[in-house]
Amino acid sequence: MALPILPMASARRLFLGAQGLLEDPARRTTKPVVAKLIAQMGFVQMDSINVVERAHHLTLHSRLDGYEQLHFTRLLEQDHALFEHWTHDASAIPVDWFQHWKPRFQRDRARLEQHAWWQHHFRGVDGNKVVAQVLERIRHEGPLMSADFEHPEKRGPWWGWKPQKAALDFLWRSGELAILRRVHFHKVYDLAERVLPDHHNLPEPNAAEHVQWACASALQRLGVASAKELADFWGAIDLDQAKAWCECEAQAGRIARVFLDSGDGAQPRPAFALPDWEARLHSFPGTPQRTRLLCPFDPVLRDRARALRLFGFDYRFEAFVPEGQRTYGYFVLPILEGERLVGRLDPKFHRNQGLLEIKGLWWEPGIKATRARQRSLEEAVARLATFIGAEAYSLPP
């Protein structure tokens, strides 16, 4: 039997629906609604850049007009319905999946101990001793931050961490510490057994259970994907494991083999889809007819190659590119119109002036800046300004 060929528009719609971008953004927003949305997406990435607003808040606001920062803070820091750890990057993840980070804890501990990271951060000191001392202080004193540890050698941020900061990160990456809360985005650490007592004591899944979770949950959140895209979604398993899972599940009829139409005349790409992908396409609500501003760390954009294939949108995050070499700007927000990425803009929140300035605006090739499109964009900028507490906004002439 010939395999079905999914049009690119169908693959986009499956992805956007899985990522909560086809639901009504004006629906009533409560803390349980936010928790359900994060579980639907899988995770929400966190990042320290605050040129407009923190990444996780921007991501959630793009899907929920009524979202408030306190919704997220309470889920993470009071209810502990979320925990903070790594997927492909630092993220907030539903705590029900904490068990599946236990294999990662072991992997990261072994990797970091053998990596140049260890030698660099613990140069001139006994790293194991520093780690033990930091853990003992938290065990007896309770939650602590990096600033609570003194070190006579003045070092800069990032790669020049003091040994105690490196020890905190090592203990967090290896699962002995958890992040209890943040103060001005600085991590406050405590023992994982105290922060997440019910989940900390659950047994580690075996290898088969872990692979099943990693692939099945990733496919639910991608709609249609290659084995590599499944492996990359969580960063929890390797490509060979994902390939073996796909073959086994496809042979058993639990997932569907498909071809994904390239849309540009190239050969269709083999992929795997949810078995009910056709029913899902028919069950999604109508696409919200509005313009949205996506966070650079939105799950829709995280896999840049996939975003290029699905949306024809070539996105590069330029915050770490020297200013004179940037094509667009420091923290550029892609513009989602319905189911298409149609442009990008460069924002800056001048907090002392209460002004959200849009410093640059670029439409994609072939996109005309009609009055209706410009009006819809201005409405999106106004919603963002209201959300971040700006008193005014400005757009390029």
Secondary structure, DSSP 8 states (H G I E B T S, - for coil): ----EE-HHHHHHHHHHHTT-SS-TTS---HHHHHHHHHHHS-EE--S--SSS-HHHHHHHTT-TT--HHHHHIIIIIS--EEEEESSSEEEEEGGGGGGGHHHHHHHHHHHHHSHHHHHHTTTS-HHHHHHHHHHHHHHH--B-GGGS--SS---SGGG--HHHHHHHHHHHTTSEEEEEEETTEEEEEEHHHHSHHHHTS----HHHHHHHHHHHHHHHHSEE-HHHHHHHHS-S-HHHHHHHHHHHHHTTSSEEEEE--SSSS--EEEEE-TTHHHHHHHS-----SEEE--TT-HHHHSHHHHHHHH-------TTS-GGG-SS-SS-EEEEETTEEEEEEEEEEETTTTEEEEEEEEE-TT----HHHHHHHHHHHHHHHHHHT-SEEE---
